[in-house]
């Protein structure tokens, strides 16, 4: 029986996802060798991996199978999840069509410091390698969209422009000082040797207080440990893991992490 703290989904959500997979995949084929794992076990293993970022060797020990079996199983379920949940994607413009002010911030999903990509993926700000994603939510904490990945060496201002977010966000959108000069509502930067007036400090406080909600949204996203702990797999599989793991989050009632995805109301 799946439990939300273990898989990130409650029983009903797990059953819904299992049914969708069962309709999409022919798990046991008559002309092939029987699989060592049932479809329910395969889905649970994939959820355990995404939720807790467990090693494949440990999962293999739990289910008394080999590590290559676990690896093949996770890859197969991830590929199926991406296809099954892709119809839930909505255009970024529609996803961000929400009343009131929005809040944006960037976050780094850490990865192993692969030698071939050290220069473009290493974030000097965070002192680690990873991918940059832009997170956009409402002031009451409803996640609206997460953009696709860009190299961790890129600052938030670059990512904002690269994704073309200026077409959807304006001066009513709250942001931190990393977005100064992009037409958003940002705090005033402190200039060395210049004393900041009380009025400016009060204005910065007015902006920063509601903006803090995006930090809580990011923390909630990263309860899926594969997006918080170091991503250990080859970087070529990152987009698939990010997409499938995040879309599963729809059923966990927090967010689909597909490229420029929108959270449907369930």
N, C-alpha and C positions, 0 to 999 in steps of 0.2 A: 504494500500500500504506500503510494508516494505521499510525502508530507512536504508542506511548503518550505519549512526551514532547510530541508535536504535538497529538494529539486528546484525550489523557487516557484512551484505551481501547486495549487491545491488539487484535490482529487478530481473535481469536475473539469478543471483546466487541463490536467494531464490526460483525462479521458478524451476530451475534445481534440487535443493534438494527436493522440494515438490513433483516433478514428480517421483523422485527415491523412496521416501517414499510411494507414492500412488501405485507404482508398487509392493512394498514389503509388504504393510499392507492392510488388508481388514478393513477399518476404520469403516464403517457402516455395521453391519451384520444383516440380516433379522430376525434371531432367537434370537437376543439380544436387550436389551433396548437401544434406541437411545442415542448416546453420546451427552453431552451438548455442546461440542466444535467441530468445524470442524477440519479437518487435518491441514489446513493452520493456524488456530488459535493455535493448539497444537504445531506446529513447531515454530511459532512466540513466544509463551510463553517460550519454551525451549531455544530459542536463546536469549530472553530477560534475562532469568535467568543466562545463561552463560556469556553473554556480560556485564551485569551490576550487577550480583550477588544479584538480588532482592530477598526479602523474599517471600515465598510461600503465606503468608497471603496477602501481597500487590498485588501480581499477581491475587489472587482470587478476591480481591476487584475490580481490573480493568475489569475482565471478568464476574463478577457477578456469580461466582461459589464458591464451598466450597474449603477450603485448601486441604482436602484429594483428591479432584478431580484434583487439580493442581499437587499434589505430584504423583499421579498415571500417569497422562499425561506425566510429565517430564520423569519419569522412563521408560515408554513405548517408547517414542521417542528416548531417549538415547540408549536403547537396540537395536532399529531398526537402528539407525545411525551407531553404531559399526559394525553391520553385513553388512550394505550396503557399507560402505567405507573401510572395511577390505581388499578387493582386491587391494587397492592402496598401501598397505604395500610392501616395497622392503627390501631385506636384508641390514643390516647395512653396510656391506662391499661395496655393490653397491652404497648405498646412499653417502658414503664418497669417492667414486671414482671420485674426482674432481681435475682438474689441479690447480697447484699453492699451496700456503700455506693455511692451515686452522687455525682456532682459536677455542679454547675450553674454557669454563668456567662453573662453577656450579651455580645453582640458587635454592633458597628455596621457595617452594609453601607453604605458611602458613596454618595451620589447627588449629582447636580448640585443646586445650591442654587436650586431653582425658586422664583420670587418668591411665588407663591400659597400655597406650603406652608412658607415660611421659618420661621414661628413654631413650628409643631408638629413639623417635621422637623429643626430645627437643634439639635444636641446641644451644650450648654454644656460638658460634660465633654471631648468630643473636638474641639470648635471646628470642627465641620463638619456638614453636613446628611446625613441617612441614615435607615435603618430599623433598629430594635432587634429582634434575635432572641435567644431563650434557647436555649442549647446544653446538652444533658444527656448525660453519658457515665458509664461505669463507671470505677472507680479504675485499671483496667488499660488504659484508653484506647479502649474500644469505644463508638463513638457510638451513642446510643439514639434521640435525637429532637432536632429543631430546630423551634421553634414558628413560627407565621406571623408576619408583620411587624407591628410597631407603630411609631408615630412616634418618631424619634430623640430628641426632647426628653424622652421618658419614661424615668425611671430604672428600674434592674433590679427594684427592689422593687415598683414599680407594675406592670411587665410580669408579674412572678411572680403577683401577685394577679389581674390581668386574664385570664391564661390558666388560672386555677384550679389552679395547680400544687400548692397546699397539699393537694389531695386525693390526690396521688401521692407527694409528697416529705415526709420527716419529719426528726427530729433526727439521723438517721444520714447525711443528705445534706450533703456538704461544700460550702461557699460562701464568698465573700469578704465583706468588711465592708458591702458594698452590700445585703446581705440580712439584716442584724441585725434581730432582732425578729420574724422570720417563722417561727420554730420550726425553723430549720436549724442545723447545726453550723458556726458562724462564729468567726473570731478576735475577740478582745476589742479594742475601739477604744481608742486612746490618748486620754486626756482632757488637755487643755491644763493645764499646771502640776502635773500628777500624775505622779510617777515610777512607771513600770511595773515591777513586781517580776520577779525572775528566773523565778519559777514561771509567771507569766502569759506572759512571753516564750517560755518553753519550750513552753507549751501552744499558743501561736499558731504556733510553728514546726511542731509536730506536725500541726496542721490544714493549714497552707499547703503543706507539702512534697508530700503526695499530691494536693492540690487543683491543683497546677501542671499535671497531666495534661490538664485541659480546655483550657489555653492551647495545648498542642501539637495537640489535636484541632481547635481553631479554625484554627490555622495550616495544617493539612492541608486543611481545607475550602476555605480561601482560595487554595489552589493553582489553583482555578478563578478566573481573574483577574477575571471579570465580577462576582464577589462581593468582590473586594479593591480593584481599581481603581475609579475613580468610574463609577457607572452613568449613562450618557449619554442613554439613551432616555427617552421620556415616562413619567412615574411610573405611568400607567394600565397600562403593559405590564409593570411590575415583577413582579407576582405570577406571571404566566405565565413570564417569564424565570427567576425564582427556582425555580419548580416544575419546569419542563422541564430546566433546566441541572442542578439538584440531583438529579433522578431519573436523569439520565444518569450521575451519580456512583455510582449503585448498581452499574452495570456497570464502573465504575472502582474498585470495591471500597472506597468510603469512606462515602457517605451519600446517602439521598434527601432532598432539601430541599423536600419537599412539606409543606403545612400539617400540623403535628403528625404527622410521618411517622416510620416505623420502618424500620430497616435489615433486610431479609430476609437470611438466611444462605445465601450461594451457595456 
